[in-house]
């Protein structure tokens, strides 16, 4: 069993929690953009680098949330 999230799952979960209303076209565009960015982040080197990169990426969209990378 593989518990690692995929870029597709992360993009879907992010958009699922988004409070703003998107048209179907905007949703697909945003989904593809997020999937691409998550994919790049997940394929970066090092586990700590991935965690830091994901936190920085998500903080651009949710500046009030904080991530602990300990």
N, C-alpha and C positions, 0 to 999 in steps of 0.2 A: 504494500500500500504506500503510495507516494503522497505525503502531506504538503509538499511544496506547492505554493500557489503558482498558477501560470499567469502570464501577462494578460491573457483574455479574461481570466477570473478576476484579477485585480481591477481591470478596466470596468467590467460589468458591475462589480461590487461598489466601486467608486460612484459610478453613474446611478446605481440603484439608490444610493443614499443622498444624492444631490437633490436639494430642495427646489432648484429652479426648473421651470417647465421648458422642455426642449421639443422642437418639432421633430418628426421622424428623421428628416434629413440632417438636422443639427445633431441629433442623438448619434446617428451613424458616423458623422464626421468626427465628433468628439470621441466616440468609442474607438475609432481607428487611430486617432492621435494618441489617446491614452494607452492603448494596447502597444503601439510602437514605442512610446516612452518607457512603459513598464518593462517591455522586452529588453530594451537597451540597459535599463537599470539592473534587471535580473541577470543579465549576462556580463555584468561588470565583474572585475576580479575581486576576490576576497569577500567573506561573509560580512565582516564589519563594514567594508566599503558599500555593500549592498544595503545594509540597514541604514547607514548614514545617508546614502543617495535617495533611498525611498522616503526617509523622513524629510529631507530637504525638498524633494519633489512635492510631497503632500502638503508641506507647510506653505508652498506657493498658493495653494487653493484654500487652505484652512489655517490662516496665520495664527489663530488663537490656540490651536491644539499644539501640544508639545510632545516630542518623542524622546524617550529615554534610550540611549544607545549603550548602556552599561552592559 
